[in-house]
Amino acid sequence: MTSLLRELLSHSKFWTLIPIFLIVALESSAFLGLLFPGEAVALAAGALVSAGAFPFWWALGAVAGGAALGDVGGYALGRWKGEALLARWAFARRHYERHRRQLESYFARWGAATVLVGRFLAIGRAFAPFTAGLCEMSARRFLPMAVIAGAFWGAAVVGLGYLVGAQWRSMGTWLSSLGAGIFILFAFTAGAVILWRWMVRRQDQLKDAWRRHIAERFGLELEPLIVFIRARFSPTGYLGLHLTVGLIALGALAWLFGGVVQDIFAQDPLVRVDRMVALLVARHHTPALDSALAAPIFLGGAWPLAAVVALTAAVLAYAGEKALALAALPIMGSAYGLGRALREFFTLVAPAAPASELVHGFHGFPSVAMVTATAAYGFAGYAVAIHGRRWRWQTLGAVAALYLVLLIGLGELYQGRLLSALIGGFAAGGCWLAICLTGLLTWLKLRAATSR
C-alpha cells in the first residue's frame, strides 16, 4: 500500500487529486478507515500544494469532499444495511441489542458532536458515521455536520501538509499520536460523565443494594445489632455516618498506600508497570499534546489549588459552615507539608533488591502535587456533596472532584512522574483529607451533643 501511494502521489498533476479523493472517501467509509491511510494522503496533498502541483483550494476540495462523501457512505450503510451486517456476527448483534436504547439516546443528544469529534480520530472516522446511521440519527442533523467536519478536518490536515512540505510522512505519525491522546482524553471525560449519570439514575437501586448487603448478607436481624449499625450510619450522631465513612475511606486508602510502598520496596510487578507506562507516554510526546495537557498541569499548580480552596471556604462561610471554612486552607497547606515530608522520608528508604535487579526506587515518591490536589479538590467535592439538595448535585460533586484529580494525575504522568508515585500521592492525600474531615466533623457533632 505504501509503495503504491508513493507511486500515485509522485505525479504532480491534476489527476493526482482523483486517487486522493478516493482514498480519503474510502478511509471515511464504514470499517475501511483501518485499511486506507486517508490522513497521510491528505497531508501529502498539502505537501504537493507547497511544491506547486496544484492550487490549495483544489486539494482542499478533494480532501474535504472525499471526507464528506465517505461519511455519508458510512451513514447510509449503517442506516439501511447496518442491522443486516450485524446479524452476521453474533457477538456484535448481541451487544448492539443490549445497548441499543443507550446508543440511540446518545446519538439523539450528542450525535452532532460525535460526528465532528470523530472526524479527527482514526477510529471515529471508521465507526462514527456507520453507528450514527445504525442508530437512525436524522439525515438533517447528520449531513450538515458531516460537511462541516470534513471541511474543518480537510483545511487543518491539508494546511498542515502545506506547512511541513516534504515532512508529511513524519507528520502522519505525529497526527496518529495526537489522535490517540485526544481519544484517551475524550474517553476519560466520557467515562466520568457516564459514571455520574449511572449513579444519578440508580439512586434507589444503590440504596437498596447497600441495605441488602449490610442487612441480609451479614445477618443483622438481631435488634441490638440493628440498632448499633443504624447508629453507625446515622448522620446525626457524632459517632455516626461521618465517622464510619471516614474510617472506611481511611482504611482503604491507607491499604492502597501501603501496597504501593510494599511493591516498590520489594520490586514487585508494579515497578515494571511503571516503566512500561513511562516508555509508552514518552513515545507519544508531541507539541500539541504538550499544549493540551498544559491545562490539567495548571490545575494542579499551587495558585489554582489555593483559589479553589479559598472559593470553597467562602461558599462554606456564606452557608454558615464557619468551622469547615476556617479549616479549608489549613487542610490544603498541611497536605502539601505531608507530601513534602513523605518524599523526604522515602528518599532515605532503599528497596530490598540487588542493584542488578533494581528497576527504580522511591525517587519522587509520592507525588506532592497529587497529594495536594487530592486534598484540595476532594475538600471542594465534599463541600458540594454535603450541600447539594438533590442526589444529582451530590454525585456530581464527588465525580467531578475525582475526575479533576485523575486528570491532574494524567498531566503529571505526561510530565514524567511515575504511576506508582501518583497512586501513592492520591492515597496519601485522600488519607489526610479523611483524617481531617472525620476528626473535625466528629468533634463538631460531639460538641453539639454535649451542649444540649
ZAMARGU-4260 file (C-alpha; in steps of 0.2 Angstrom, whole numbers, plus 5000, padded with zeros to 4 digits):
<rodrens>
0) 5000/5000/5000 | 5014/5012/5004 | 5023/5009/4988 | 5008/5011/4978 | 5004/5028/4987
5) 5021/5034/4983 | 5019/5030/4965 | 5002/5038/4964 | 5007/5054/4973 | 5023/5056/4964
10) 5014/5064/4949 | 5011/5082/4952 | 4996/5085/4941 | 4978/5087/4942 | 4974/5069/4940
15) 4983/5066/4957 | 4968/5073/4965 | 4957/5058/4960 | 4966/5045/4970 | 4967/5057/4984
20) 4948/5060/4984 | 4945/5041/4983 | 4957/5036/4996 | 4950/5049/5009 | 4932/5044/5004
25) 4936/5025/5007 | 4945/5029/5024 | 4930/5038/5030 | 4918/5024/5024 | 4912/5011/5037
30) 4926/4999/5043 | 4938/5004/5029 | 4947/5018/5039 | 4958/5004/5046 | 4964/5000/5029
35) 4966/5016/5020 | 4978/5030/5026 | 4967/5044/5022 | 4976/5056/5034 | 4993/5053/5027
40) 4986/5056/5009 | 4978/5072/5015 | 4995/5078/5022 | 5003/5073/5005 | 4991/5083/4996
45) 4996/5098/5006 | 5014/5094/5003 | 5010/5094/4984 | 5002/5111/4985 | 5018/5118/4993
50) 5028/5110/4978 | 5016/5120/4966 | 5007/5104/4959 | 4990/5112/4960 | 4981/5126/4970
55) 4977/5124/4988 | 4958/5125/4985 | 4959/5111/4973 | 4967/5100/4986 | 4955/5106/5000
60) 4940/5102/4989 | 4947/5084/4985 | 4950/5080/5003 | 4935/5089/5011 | 4924/5082/4998
65) 4931/5064/5000 | 4929/5065/5019 | 4911/5071/5017 | 4906/5058/5004 | 4914/5044/5014
70) 4905/5049/5030 | 4888/5050/5020 | 4893/5032/5013 | 4896/5025/5031 | 4880/5033/5037
75) 4869/5026/5023 | 4877/5009/5025 | 4873/5009/5044 | 4855/5017/5041 | 4849/5004/5028
80) 4861/4989/5029 | 4868/4990/5047 | 4857/4978/5056 | 4859/4965/5041 | 4878/4967/5043
85) 4877/4965/5062 | 4867/4949/5060 | 4882/4940/5053 | 4891/4942/5069 | 4883/4935/5084
90) 4894/4944/5096 | 4891/4961/5088 | 4872/4959/5086 | 4871/4953/5105 | 4880/4968/5111
95) 4870/4980/5100 | 4853/4974/5105 | 4859/4975/5124 | 4864/4993/5122 | 4853/4999/5108
100) 4842/5011/5118 | 4858/5019/5126 | 4866/5021/5109 | 4850/5029/5101 | 4848/5040/5116
105) 4867/5045/5115 | 4866/5049/5096 | 4849/5059/5098 | 4858/5070/5111 | 4876/5070/5106
110) 4876/5064/5088 | 4882/5080/5080 | 4897/5082/5092 | 4902/5064/5090 | 4902/5066/5071
115) 4913/5082/5072 | 4925/5075/5085 | 4926/5058/5077 | 4932/5066/5061 | 4948/5070/5069
120) 4951/5052/5076 | 4955/5037/5065 | 4943/5026/5075 | 4930/5039/5074 | 4931/5041/5055
125) 4929/5022/5054 | 4914/5019/5065 | 4905/5035/5070 | 4896/5038/5053 | 4890/5020/5052
130) 4884/5020/5071 | 4875/5036/5068 | 4866/5028/5053 | 4863/5012/5063 | 4855/5022/5077
135) 4844/5032/5065 | 4851/5049/5068 | 4841/5060/5057 | 4849/5065/5040 | 4845/5083/5043
140) 4857/5083/5058 | 4870/5072/5051 | 4873/5078/5033 | 4877/5097/5038 | 4888/5091/5052
145) 4897/5079/5040 | 4901/5093/5028 | 4907/5105/5042 | 4918/5091/5050 | 4925/5087/5033
150) 4929/5105/5029 | 4937/5108/5046 | 4947/5092/5045 | 4952/5095/5027 | 4958/5113/5030
155) 4968/5108/5045 | 4977/5092/5038 | 4980/5100/5021 | 4986/5116/5028 | 4997/5106/5040
160) 5004/5096/5025 | 5007/5113/5016 | 5017/5120/5030 | 5028/5104/5033 | 5031/5101/5015
165) 5042/5086/5012 | 5040/5080/5031 | 5022/5074/5028 | 5027/5056/5032 | 5033/5060/5049
170) 5018/5071/5052 | 5007/5057/5049 | 5015/5048/5064 | 5013/5064/5074 | 4995/5065/5070
175) 4992/5047/5075 | 5000/5050/5092 | 4989/5066/5094 | 4973/5056/5089 | 4977/5043/5102
180) 4980/5056/5115 | 4963/5065/5111 | 4954/5049/5111 | 4961/5044/5128 | 4956/5062/5135
185) 4939/5060/5126 | 4936/5043/5133 | 4942/5048/5150 | 4929/5063/5151 | 4915/5052/5144
190) 4918/5039/5157 | 4917/5052/5171 | 4900/5058/5164 | 4894/5041/5161 | 4898/5036/5179
195) 4889/5051/5186 | 4874/5048/5175 | 4873/5030/5181 | 4874/5035/5199 | 4860/5048/5196
200) 4848/5035/5188 | 4851/5022/5200 | 4849/5031/5217 | 4836/5019/5223 | 4845/5003/5217
205) 4861/5009/5226 | 4852/5012/5242 | 4843/4995/5241 | 4860/4986/5237 | 4868/4995/5252
210) 4854/4990/5264 | 4854/4972/5256 | 4872/4969/5258 | 4873/4976/5276 | 4856/4970/5282
215) 4855/4952/5274 | 4872/4946/5270 | 4879/4948/5287 | 4863/4943/5297 | 4858/4959/5305
220) 4841/4953/5311 | 4846/4954/5329 | 4838/4970/5336 | 4853/4976/5346 | 4865/4974/5332
225) 4852/4983/5320 | 4851/4997/5332 | 4870/4998/5333 | 4873/4998/5314 | 4859/5011/5312
230) 4868/5022/5324 | 4884/5020/5315 | 4876/5025/5299 | 4866/5039/5306 | 4871/5056/5300
235) 4865/5064/5317 | 4876/5056/5330 | 4895/5061/5332 | 4899/5043/5331 | 4888/5040/5316
240) 4889/5041/5297 | 4904/5054/5296 | 4915/5043/5307 | 4910/5027/5299 | 4913/5033/5281
245) 4929/5042/5286 | 4936/5026/5294 | 4932/5016/5279 | 4940/5028/5267 | 4955/5030/5278
250) 4957/5011/5280 | 4955/5008/5261 | 4967/5022/5256 | 4980/5018/5269 | 4980/5000/5262
255) 4982/5007/5245 | 4997/5017/5250 | 5005/5003/5260 | 5003/4991/5245 | 5012/5003/5233
260) 5026/5006/5246 | 5027/4987/5248 | 5028/4984/5229 | 5042/4997/5227 | 5052/4991/5241
265) 5051/4973/5235 | 5052/4977/5217 | 5036/4968/5213 | 5027/4970/5196 | 5021/4987/5199
270) 5038/4994/5196 | 5038/4986/5179 | 5021/4993/5175 | 5029/5010/5180 | 5042/5008/5167
275) 5031/5001/5153 | 5019/5016/5156 | 5033/5029/5156 | 5040/5022/5140 | 5023/5022/5132
280) 5020/5040/5137 | 5037/5046/5131 | 5034/5039/5114 | 5019/5049/5112 | 5025/5066/5117
285) 5020/5079/5104 | 5019/5098/5104 | 5000/5098/5103 | 4998/5086/5117 | 5010/5097/5127
290) 4998/5111/5124 | 4983/5101/5128 | 4989/5094/5144 | 4995/5111/5150 | 4978/5114/5157
295) 4977/5099/5169 | 4995/5103/5174 | 4990/5121/5178 | 4975/5115/5188 | 4987/5105/5199
300) 4998/5121/5202 | 4999/5130/5219 | 4989/5145/5215 | 4974/5137/5206 | 4973/5124/5221
305) 4973/5139/5233 | 4960/5148/5223 | 4949/5133/5223 | 4950/5130/5242 | 4948/5149/5245
310) 4932/5149/5235 | 4926/5134/5243 | 4929/5141/5260 | 4920/5157/5255 | 4905/5147/5250
315) 4905/5137/5266 | 4906/5153/5276 | 4891/5160/5267 | 4882/5144/5270 | 4885/5145/5289
320) 4899/5132/5290 | 4912/5143/5298 | 4922/5128/5306 | 4924/5120/5289 | 4928/5136/5280
325) 4942/5140/5293 | 4949/5123/5291 | 4950/5123/5272 | 4966/5132/5269 | 4975/5123/5284
330) 4970/5106/5276 | 4977/5111/5260 | 4993/5118/5267 | 4996/5103/5279 | 4993/5091/5264
335) 5007/5100/5255 | 5018/5098/5270 | 5013/5080/5272 | 5018/5077/5254 | 5035/5085/5256
340) 5038/5076/5272 | 5034/5059/5265 | 5045/5062/5250 | 5060/5067/5261 | 5057/5052/5272
345) 5056/5040/5257 | 5072/5047/5250 | 5081/5038/5264 | 5072/5021/5261 | 5081/5009/5249
350) 5072/4994/5240 | 5076/4977/5246 | 5084/4971/5229 | 5101/4970/5222 | 5107/4983/5210
355) 5106/4972/5195 | 5088/4969/5198 | 5083/4987/5203 | 5070/4995/5191 | 5068/5011/5202
360) 5067/5016/5220 | 5057/5029/5229 | 5064/5044/5219 | 5049/5057/5218 | 5038/5046/5229
365) 5024/5051/5232 | 5019/5065/5220 | 5017/5081/5231 | 5006/5089/5218 | 4995/5073/5218
370) 4994/5074/5237 | 4989/5092/5237 | 4977/5091/5223 | 4968/5076/5230 | 4966/5085/5247
375) 4960/5102/5239 | 4948/5095/5225 | 4942/5082/5237 | 4938/5095/5250 | 4929/5105/5237
380) 4919/5090/5231 | 4914/5086/5249 | 4908/5103/5251 | 4897/5102/5235 | 4891/5084/5240
385) 4885/5089/5258 | 4876/5105/5252 | 4868/5098/5237 | 4850/5097/5239 | 4847/5084/5226
390) 4856/5067/5223 | 4861/5073/5206 | 4871/5088/5213 | 4878/5077/5227 | 4885/5064/5215
395) 4891/5077/5203 | 4902/5085/5217 | 4910/5068/5220 | 4913/5063/5202 | 4919/5080/5197
400) 4932/5080/5211 | 4938/5063/5206 | 4938/5067/5188 | 4949/5083/5191 | 4961/5074/5202
405) 4963/5060/5189 | 4965/5072/5175 | 4979/5081/5185 | 4987/5064/5188 | 4986/5061/5169
410) 4996/5078/5166 | 5009/5073/5180 | 5011/5056/5171 | 5014/5065/5154 | 5027/5076/5163
415) 5037/5060/5168 | 5030/5056/5185 | 5029/5038/5189 | 5012/5029/5190 | 5017/5022/5207
420) 5021/5040/5214 | 5004/5046/5208 | 4995/5032/5216 | 5004/5035/5232 | 5001/5053/5231
425) 4982/5050/5228 | 4981/5038/5243 | 4991/5049/5254 | 4981/5065/5250 | 4965/5055/5252
430) 4970/5048/5269 | 4975/5065/5275 | 4958/5073/5269 | 4948/5058/5278 | 4958/5061/5294
435) 4955/5080/5294 | 4937/5079/5289 | 4932/5064/5300 | 4941/5072/5315 | 4933/5089/5313
440) 4916/5083/5310 | 4916/5071/5324 | 4922/5085/5336 | 4909/5097/5330 | 4895/5084/5332
445) 4902/5079/5349 | 4902/5097/5355 | 4884/5099/5348 | 4879/5084/5358 | 4887/5089/5374
450) 4880/5107/5373 | 4862/5101/5374
</rodrens>
